[in-house]
Amino acid sequence: MVKVWQHLAKDVVNPDYCIGCGSCVATCPVQALERVNEKPALKGVCINCGICYGTCPEVVDPNSLQIPVFGAPPQDELIGTYRHALSVEANDSSTKIRAQDGGAVTALLSSLLEIGFIDAAIVTGTAETPWYPVAKVAITPQEVLECAGTKYSRGPISLGLREAVNMYYRKKVAVVGTPCQIVASRRMGLSTPKNEHISDAIKLRIGLFCSGVFKYGDFFKNIVEKSLQIPLASVNKFDLKNEKLIIYLKHGPSRELPLAEVRKYIDLPCRICSNFSAEMADISIGYLGSPAGRSTVLIRTELGEEAFAEAGKLGKFSVIDLASVRPGLEAIRQEALKKRTLAAQTIETLRREKKMLPVWMEQPPSETITEPIESDKGICHV
C-alpha cells in the first residue's frame, strides 16, 4: 500500500515528530502542501502519489540508508563510514570571524562555487526576525559568508532546494544541514516514487555535527528573550562547547548556560535521534575533535573526496590530519555515544508513558488509516 499525506500527518505531523525540513512540501508535484507554523499542511488537492511520505526522514530507521548510500556496513559503529578524518582552518580572517569554529563549511562552499563544482548552496540564514532560521539560496561566496554561523534551530532547507531549482534554475546544488536534514535529502533520491526534478539537482550533501536543536519559539523567544531578558537582536553568535551554550552579545560580556539546564528545550525529534555526526552526508563537519579555531572534516564518499580535493586547489583553507591533533576522533565517538544513550533513554521514557513512538519503532506497527482516499490516479512518477 502506498502511504500518502494522510499517513504522514498521522505518523509524523500530529505526534510532533516533524522536523520542519520542508521536504514533503518541496517535492509535492502538485504543490498541494504548504509550510504553516513550521509544519506541513494540506492546502490543495492531494493526488495520493506518496512522494511526501517517501521523502520524510522521520518514517524510517536512519540506519536503513547505510547500504543504499555506502554499499557496505558502517566502518565505525559510532560515527559511520568515512575515508578521511581531517582538521581544517579557513585561511581568510574575515571568514573565521564570521563563521563557526574553523570556518570549514564557509571556505569549502565558497571554493566550490568559485570553481563551478556547484552552482548553488542551500544554507540556513535568518529572516528579519532575529535568529529565526530560513533557507537561503547562496550563489556567490559573499552570500555564503552572510549566512555563516550555527543557528541552533532548523530552517526548511528543502524549500531552499526547491527555490534553487524552480526560481534560479540550478542543477548542481550543495545542501548543508543537520543529520536529519541530510537523511531527508537522501530520501529524496532513494525513495520510490520520487520527484526527480528536485532530487536530481542535489550535487553534494554537507552534514553538520549535531547534539540537537531548539524550537525557535520555546527557547529563543521564551527563554533567551523573556527569561534571560536578552534581546535576540543583541546576540552576535551562539556556540555550544564544553557542555555549555554560550551566547555572545554584540555589546557586553557573553552569557553561558549549562547544557544540562537547556537540554529539556531541545526539540523532541532531536531527543530521540542517535545520529551525531551526520553519517549519511558526503562530507560531515563540526568543531568536535579539533583544537579551538579549527573544524573537523569527515570525508565519507568518493564524491565528497572529489569535492574537497577540487576546493582545496584554491588554497582557501589549510588541512592537517585529525590523527595529529587532540582530542581527535575519540572525542567524536564519545559525543556520538552520549547522544545515542540519551536517545535510548528518551525512547524508553516515551514507552513507559505509553506515548506514540516514531512509526518505524512502533511494535506492533501503527494502525492502517481507513478513511477513504478520493483518487484513482495511483502512483505518480515525477
N, C-alpha and C positions, 0 to 999 in steps of 0.2 A: 504494500500500500504506500502510495506517495504521501509524504507528510507535507502539509501546506500551512498557510498562515494561521488557521485556527489552532493547529497543533503547536506552532511556535508561540502563540500567545499563551496557551495553556501551560506549556512546558518551561518557558523561559521568561516571558514578559511579566505575567501575572505573579509568579512566585519571587520576583525581584532578582532573577539571575542574569538579566540583560546587562551587558557591559556598555551599551550605548555606542558601539563601534560604527553603526550605520550600515553594516554590510548587507543586511536584508533590504534596507531602503535603496541602497546604491545599485543593487543587482536586480531589483524588480523590473522585469522587461516592459511592464505597462505603467510603471510609476504609480502603483496603487497604494504604496506605503509612504508615509511621511514621518519625520522625526519630530515628536511633540514631547516637550518636557524631558528631553534626553532619552526617550524611548520610542520605538516604532509604533505607529498607529495606522490602522486601515482607513484610508480616506477616499479610495477609489474602488473600482470593481476588480476583485481578485479573480484571476483565471486559473488558480489552483495548479500552477506549474510545479511548485515545490522548490523553486530556486531559493527562496528566502530561508527555508528550513535547511536546505543543503549547504548554505554558506555560513550558518550560525556556528560560532566556535563553542557555544555552551551546551550543545546537544550530543557531543561525542567526547570520549576519553582522549585528551590530547596525545597520549602515548600511542594511540592507534594510527597516528600520522607518521610515526617514525619510519616504518618500512616503505610506505609510498614515497616519502621525501628522500630518504637516505639509502634505501635498498638493503639495510642491514640493521641489526640491533644497535642500541647506543654504545658508543665507545666507552663512555663514563656513565655510570648509573645515576650520578647526581647532576651532572652538567651536560650530558648528552654527547653527541658526535661533534668533533672538531678536528681540523687539520693543523692549525697553528694557534698558539696562545702567545699574544704579544702585549707589550706595554707601549702606548703611543702618546705623543705630545704634539699639539699643533705648534708650528714654528712662529706663527703670527701672534704678536702680543695682544692685538685688539680682539682676536678670536678667543684667546684664553680668558680675557677679562669678561667677555660677554657670555661665553659658553660654559658648560658644566665640566668640571674636572679638567682633563687634558684637552678638551675641545676636539676629540677624535671624530665625533659624528659630523660636526660642522666642517672640519677640514676635509674629511672624506667626501661628503656630498658636494662641497664646493669644487673639489678637484674633478669629480665625476661629471658634473655639469659643464665644467670648462672644457673638458676633452670630448664631450659628446657621448660618453658611455651611457648616460641617462639624459633625458630631455625635460625631466621634472622630478621634484622630490615632494612627497606628501609629509609634512611635518606638523607639529602641534604648536600653534601660536595662541595669541589671546585676542579677545574681542575688545570692544570699547569698555565693557565691564571689566575692571581689573582682575587679572588672573583667571578669567573664565576661558576654558580651553576650547579652541575651534581648530578645525583642519585648515591648513594653508597649503596652497599650491606654490611652491618655490621654483622659479625657472631661472634664477640668477644666483650667484654666490652671495650677493648682498641680501637677497630675500631669505636665504638660508640663515645668515647671520642674525637677521632681525628676529628670527624665531628660536634662537639658541637658548638653552637652559631648560631644565626639567620643570614641568608644570605641576606634577604630583596630583593631577586629576586628568581623566581621559578625555580626549577630543574624538569626534566622529571621523576618524581618518579615512574610512571608506567613502564618505561623502566627498572628501577631498580628491580621492581617486576618480570618482565619477566626474567631478568638475574638470579634472585634468584631461580626461578622455573626451568628454562631450563639449566642453567650452574652449579648451586650449588645444584640442586635437593632438594630445601627446600619446606616444606609443611605447616609450621606454621609461617607465616611471619607477622610482625608488620609493618604497613605503617604509617609513620609520615608525615603530610602535612598540608597545609593551608586549609581553609574551602572548597574551590572549588576542591582541590585535594582529599579531603575526600569524597566529593559528587561524584567525578569520581570513587573512589573505591567502593562506594555503588552502583553506576550504573552498575558496572561490575557484581555484584552479583544479581541485581534485574531485569535487562533487559532481554528481550527475542527477538531474540536469544542471547546466551552469550557463551563466551569461558570459560568453566568450568575449564579447565586445568590451567588457570591463576587465575580466580576469586576465586576458592575454596581454594587457598593457603593462602588467607588473613585470618589471625587469629585474628588480633586486629587492630583497627584504632585509632590513636592518633592525634587529631587535634590541631592546634596552633591558638591562638587568632591572628587576622589579620586585620589591618586597610587598608592594600593594599601593593602591592609590586611594584618595579620599573623594567622597562625593562633594561637589562644589558647595552646595547649599548647607549640608550638615556640618562640614568642617570649616571651610574658608569663610563663610558668612557668619555662621553661628558661633564658632569657637574663636577664630582669629579676630574677626571684627567685633563681635558682640562681647564675648567673654574676656578676651585679652585686650580689647579696645585698641587694636592695631588696624588702622585703615588699610585696606588692601592696596590702595593707590600709593601708599608709602613704602610698600615692600619692594625691594630691589631683586631679591632672589630667595628661593627656598633650597635647602640642602638637607640630605639625610645621611648622617655619618656618626659612627661610634654610638649607635643606639640612641641618637638624638635627632630631632627635627630642628634645624637651625633656620631662623627667619632673619635674613639680612635686610636692614632698613636702608632707605636712601639717605636718611639723615638720622644719626643716633646709633647707639650700640645695638648689636644683634640680640635676639631673644632665642632661648633654647627650651625645647620641650622634650622630656624623656619619651622615647618611642613607646615605652610600656603604657604611658598615660594616653597617648593618642591612637594606639592600635585599635581601640574599640570603634574609632570613626572610620576605619578602613572599610571600603565597600565590600559587601557580602561575597560577590564572586571572587574577590581577591583573597578573602579569608579561607576559601576552600580550594584555592589554586596552589598547586605544588611546583609550578614552573617558575624558577627564579631567573635563569639565565637566557630566556628566550630561545629554547632549544630547537625550534623549527625555523629559525632565521638562516639566511645565508651568512650573515655576519652579526655577532652579538657584541654589544659594547656597554661598559659600565665602569664605575670607579673601583669597585672592589677587586683586590688582588694587586693593584699597582700602588706605588708611592703617591703621596699627595701631589696634585698638579699633573697627574698622568691618567690616562684611561686604559682599561684593559680591553683588548680586542680578541675575540674568539672567532676565527675564520672557520666556517663549518662546511661549506660546499665548494665545488670546483668553480662555480660562478662567483662566489664570494672571494675566492682566491684570485681569480682573474681581475675582478673589480678593484681589489685592494692593490694589486701589483700595478695596474694601469694608473690608478690615482697616485700611487707613490712616485711615479716618474716626474710629477710636477714639484716635488720637494716641499709640499706644504706641511708635512708632519715628519717627525723623527720616530724611529721604531727600534725597540730593543726586545729581546726575547723575555717573555714573562718569567722564565725559569731563572733569570739572572737578578730578579728583584724580589723583595718581600713586601707583603705576605704571600704573594703568588697564588697558584691555583687552589691551594688548600683552603684559603680564606673563602673562595667562591664556593667550594664544596660544602664548607661548614654553614654558610648562609643558605645554600640550597637545601641542606638537610634541615635547618631550622624552619624554613618556610614549609617544607614537606611535613614536618612534625606538627606545626601549628595548624596546617590544613587538616590533617588527620584528627586532631583534637576537636576542631570546629565541626567536622563532619560527624564525629561521634556525639557531640552535644546536640546537633540537629536531629540525629536518630533518637536520642533519649527523649527529646522534646516532641518527637513524632512530627517534625516539620518536613515539608517536602524537600527531597534531595534533588540534585540535578538528574535529569531523566536518564542519563547513562549510568548512574549509580543506583537507581531505584531497584529494589527487589521486593516483590515482583515488579515488572515493568508497569508504568503508569497506564491507566485505563484508556481504551481507544475512544476517540471522540465519535459520538453517534449522531451529532447534528447533521442534517443534510447538507451536501455541498452542491451548490447550484451552478454546475458547469458540466459540459460534456466535451470539453476541449482536450482533456487528457494532459499528458506531459508536454511541456513546451521546451523545445531545444532552441536556445538563442545563439 
